Amino acid sequence: MTKKIRIGICGYGNLGHGVELAVNRAEDMELVGIFSRRDLPGTASGVPAINLKHVLEYKDKIDVMILCGGSATDLIDQGPELAQHFVTVDSFDTHPRIPEHFANMDAITKANNTAAIISVGWDPGLFSLMRVLGDSVLPEGKSYTFWGKGVSQGHSDAIRRIPGVKNGKQYTIPKEEYLEAVRSGKGTDAPGNEMHLRECFVVPEEGADLQAIETAIKTMPNYFVGYETTVHFISEDEFAKNHSGIPHGGFVFRNGKTDDTTSHVMEFSLKLDSNPQFTSSVLTAFARAMYRLHFEQGKSGAFTVLDIPFALLSPKAPADLRKFML
């Protein structure tokens, strides 16, 4: 029997739960344990829940560690610490800090003969691949990215921190007129904030000043200022019924020409019932690629999705890929 890839998960929020599902459904993988800074009472699948302070005891028991913490603080610290001892996969998505994070992880992994892939997911991740593909195939053209309709977890968290808000969720929605202009090949010069609107659903606390909450949302810098924003106040029951999920998705387009009169439109789209579960599946596929890259090909250092051949993501043998997928 072929040896299974031994996986560890660091972090047990929405993303960690999603990776647990994905790994346990992968026939070529086995989940060794889930690590957390908290003392977990258990795990959904019954695999061991382990305090992170014991992680080095598993150095020889885990092939790839999938990091499921947040980008703001967790990954920027945990990534370099764990990459000294494990091959790691992370979903770091703070775009301006990706070069810095890559440089840190590259230095750490090369010094310790390990490997890491950063910024894995759908954006950055799959959308990044499509942007590079479009730019390469149609060099004379323009790329567009639309996000949504979907829940922005960061913006939703910002809403919930406003005084008087009991619960809240924010959806990013592409404006149809811009989406159709790009899809038809006409394109647009509008900036991203004009091409999207933000729709908020808020459960207020009893007696809260609704006008003050709406003003606080619409004037929040770095989140809502500059966007067309709509605020709906709803009951807890309606919130639980209609807004309990975490859907998302979006589109990447490349509009370009191959001569003065011949135009083309490339389109890639995602429609996701669960943002964290889909992202988890992407992380799990790239964990397989990192195992092959490091343990079978002997490579070390930091990588991104742009460096990985698609064939390394698949559990299928190369001959089967050529026969059935090519």
C-alpha positions, 0 to 999 in steps of 0.5 A, spaced: 500 500 500 502 506 498 504 511 504 499 516 506 501 523 506 501 525 514 497 531 515 497 536 521 492 542 522 494 548 526 488 552 528 481 550 528 476 555 526 472 555 520 478 554 515 481 548 520 474 545 520 474 545 513 481 542 512 479 537 517 473 535 512 477 535 506 483 531 508 479 526 511 476 525 504 482 524 501 484 517 500 492 518 499 492 522 506 491 521 513 490 526 519 495 526 524 492 531 529 489 538 530 493 543 534 491 549 537 493 554 542 486 553 546 485 546 550 480 543 545 475 538 548 475 534 541 475 534 534 469 533 529 472 527 526 475 524 533 482 525 531 487 528 537 486 535 539 493 537 541 495 543 544 500 547 540 505 547 545 506 540 544 507 541 536 515 539 536 513 532 539 510 531 532 516 533 528 517 526 525 510 524 525 507 529 520 509 530 513 505 537 511 502 542 516 496 546 514 496 553 517 489 555 518 490 561 522 488 568 520 493 573 516 493 579 521 497 576 526 497 568 526 500 566 520 506 572 520 508 569 526 506 562 526 509 561 519 516 562 520 516 558 527 513 552 524 516 552 517 523 551 521 520 544 523 515 542 518 513 543 510 507 548 511 501 551 507 498 557 509 493 562 506 496 568 507 492 574 504 494 580 506 496 582 499 501 588 500 505 584 505 505 578 501 512 579 498 515 580 505 512 574 508 515 570 502 522 573 503 521 571 511 518 564 509 524 563 504 529 564 508 527 560 514 525 554 509 532 554 506 536 555 512 532 549 515 531 544 509 524 545 509 519 548 504 513 552 504 507 555 500 504 561 502 498 565 500 494 559 497 486 559 496 482 562 491 484 569 491 490 570 492 490 563 489 486 560 483 484 567 481 492 569 481 493 563 476 488 565 472 490 573 472 497 570 470 494 565 464 490 571 461 496 576 461 500 571 458 495 568 453 493 575 451 498 580 453 495 586 449 489 587 453 486 588 460 485 584 466 479 585 471 477 581 478 470 581 481 469 579 488 462 576 490 456 576 491 459 573 497 460 575 505 466 579 507 468 576 513 473 582 515 467 587 513 462 583 517 467 583 523 468 591 523 460 591 523 459 587 529 464 592 533 460 598 532 456 600 539 449 597 538 450 592 533 448 585 536 450 581 529 451 583 522 454 581 516 456 584 509 456 582 502 460 584 497 456 584 490 459 586 483 455 591 479 451 588 473 453 594 469 460 593 469 460 585 470 456 585 463 461 591 460 467 586 461 463 580 459 461 583 453 468 585 451 467 593 452 471 593 458 471 599 463 476 604 466 472 604 473 476 603 479 474 597 483 470 601 489 465 603 483 464 596 480 462 593 487 457 595 492 456 593 499 450 590 502 449 590 510 444 586 514 445 588 521 441 585 528 441 591 532 441 591 540 434 593 543 434 601 543 440 602 539 440 608 535 439 605 528 441 612 524 448 612 528 449 605 526 448 606 519 452 612 519 458 609 523 458 603 517 458 608 511 463 613 514 468 607 516 475 608 513 478 603 509 472 599 509 466 602 506 468 609 505 468 610 497 463 604 496 455 604 495 453 601 501 446 599 503 444 597 510 438 593 512 436 592 520 433 585 521 431 581 526 435 575 529 430 570 527 431 573 519 439 573 520 439 566 523 434 564 517 437 567 511 444 569 513 448 564 517 452 561 511 459 564 508 458 564 501 462 567 496 465 567 489 467 571 483 470 572 476 476 573 473 476 576 466 482 578 461 479 582 455 485 582 449 486 583 442 490 578 437 490 583 432 487 590 430 480 587 429 480 581 433 478 581 440 477 575 445 474 574 452 477 569 457 473 568 464 474 564 470 468 564 475 467 561 482 460 560 486 461 557 493 456 555 498 462 555 503 468 560 502 472 556 508 470 549 505 472 551 498 479 554 501 480 548 505 480 544 499 485 548 495 489 548 501 489 540 501 490 539 494 497 544 495 499 540 501 499 534 496 503 538 491 508 540 497 509 533 499 511 531 492 515 537 491 519 536 498 520 529 499 520 526 492 523 532 488 528 534 494 526 541 493 526 546 499 524 554 500 518 558 499 513 557 493 507 560 491 501 557 487 504 560 481 510 555 482 506 549 482 505 544 476 497 542 476 499 535 475 502 535 482 495 537 485 492 531 483 492 524 486 491 521 479 497 518 476 501 522 471 499 517 465 491 517 468 492 525 467 494 524 460 489 519 458 483 522 461 484 529 463 489 532 457 
